[in-house]
Amino acid sequence: MEAAFVFISLFIVIFGIAYLYLSSRNKERLALIEKGADASIFMSGKRQSAPIWKVLILNLSLLLMGIGVGVFIALLLSTYTSLNSDGIYPATIFFMAGVGLFIGFNMTKNLDKA
């Protein structure tokens, strides 16, 4: 019985988010048109960008490489220093994963420019 409540509430949440997104987008567009904005600004597809699969693969690969480098650096730090390995492993893994995602973000911006 509890599983039914979970699925019903999940459906209601997804429906509510979609409804709010679409209704607010419609109201925003109507307000822009009333103020005299050109309707051509709503046409999507004119802008050339990199395919989404290339962006996902690039960011996922850099994230995984960052995690690998983070584990390696944490291993080196815990072996050759007297730092606490309980704190150094998560810190370097998260830091290097963040660096990898930041590099991926910058590379994605460069993909969109070309």
C-alpha positions as CSV (number, residue, x, y, z in Angstrom):
1,M,0.0,0.0,0.0
2,E,2.9,2.4,0.8
3,A,4.4,1.7,-2.6
4,A,1.3,2.9,-4.3
5,F,1.5,6.2,-2.4
6,V,5.1,6.6,-3.5
7,F,4.3,6.1,-7.1
8,I,1.2,8.3,-7.0
9,S,3.1,11.1,-5.2
10,L,6.0,10.8,-7.7
11,F,3.5,11.1,-10.6
12,I,1.9,14.2,-9.0
13,V,5.3,15.8,-8.5
14,I,6.5,15.2,-12.1
15,F,3.1,16.4,-13.4
16,G,3.3,19.5,-11.2
17,I,6.8,20.4,-12.3
18,A,5.9,20.0,-16.0
19,Y,2.7,22.0,-15.6
20,L,4.5,24.9,-13.8
21,Y,7.3,24.9,-16.3
22,L,5.0,25.0,-19.3
23,S,2.5,27.5,-17.8
24,S,5.3,29.9,-16.7
25,R,7.0,29.7,-20.1
26,N,3.7,30.5,-21.8
27,K,3.0,33.5,-19.5
28,E,6.5,34.8,-20.0
29,R,6.2,34.6,-23.8
30,L,2.8,36.3,-23.8
31,A,4.3,39.1,-21.7
32,L,7.2,39.6,-24.1
33,I,4.9,39.6,-27.1
34,E,2.6,42.2,-25.4
35,K,5.7,44.4,-24.8
36,G,6.5,44.3,-28.5
37,A,9.2,41.6,-28.7
38,D,9.6,39.8,-32.0
39,A,8.2,36.3,-32.0
40,S,11.3,35.0,-33.7
41,I,13.2,34.9,-30.4
42,F,11.2,31.8,-29.5
43,M,12.4,29.8,-32.4
44,S,14.9,27.2,-31.2
45,G,17.1,25.3,-33.5
46,K,18.8,28.2,-35.2
47,R,21.7,28.0,-32.9
48,Q,24.3,25.4,-33.8
49,S,25.7,23.5,-30.8
50,A,27.6,20.3,-30.1
51,P,25.5,17.1,-29.9
52,I,24.4,16.2,-26.4
53,W,26.1,12.8,-26.5
54,K,29.5,14.4,-27.2
55,V,29.1,16.7,-24.2
56,L,28.0,13.8,-21.9
57,I,30.8,11.6,-23.0
58,L,33.4,14.4,-22.6
59,N,32.2,15.3,-19.1
60,L,31.8,11.7,-17.9
61,S,35.3,10.8,-19.1
62,L,36.9,13.8,-17.5
63,L,34.9,13.1,-14.3
64,L,36.2,9.5,-14.2
65,M,39.7,10.6,-14.9
66,G,39.5,13.2,-12.1
67,I,38.3,10.5,-9.7
68,G,41.2,8.2,-10.8
69,V,43.8,11.0,-10.4
70,G,42.2,11.9,-7.0
71,V,42.6,8.3,-5.7
72,F,46.2,8.2,-7.0
73,I,47.1,11.5,-5.3
74,A,45.4,10.4,-2.1
75,L,47.4,7.2,-2.1
76,L,50.6,9.1,-2.6
77,L,49.7,11.6,0.2
78,S,48.7,8.9,2.7
79,T,51.8,6.8,1.9
80,Y,54.5,9.6,2.0
81,T,53.0,11.9,4.6
82,S,51.6,11.6,8.1
83,L,48.2,13.0,7.1
84,N,45.0,11.1,8.2
85,S,43.9,8.9,5.3
86,D,40.3,9.0,6.5
87,G,40.1,12.6,5.5
88,I,42.5,12.8,2.7
89,Y,40.8,10.3,0.4
90,P,37.4,12.0,0.1
91,A,39.0,15.4,-0.1
92,T,41.3,14.7,-3.0
93,I,38.7,12.6,-4.8
94,F,36.1,15.3,-4.7
95,F,38.6,18.0,-5.5
96,M,40.0,16.3,-8.5
97,A,36.5,15.3,-9.7
98,G,35.5,18.9,-9.5
99,V,38.6,19.9,-11.4
100,G,37.7,17.4,-14.1
101,L,34.2,18.7,-14.4
102,F,35.4,22.3,-14.6
103,I,37.8,21.4,-17.4
104,G,34.9,19.6,-19.1
105,F,32.8,22.7,-18.8
106,N,35.5,24.8,-20.4
107,M,36.0,22.3,-23.2
108,T,32.2,22.1,-23.8
109,K,32.2,25.9,-24.3
110,N,34.9,25.5,-26.8
111,L,32.9,22.9,-28.7
112,D,30.0,25.2,-29.0
113,K,32.2,28.0,-30.4
114,A,33.6,25.8,-33.2
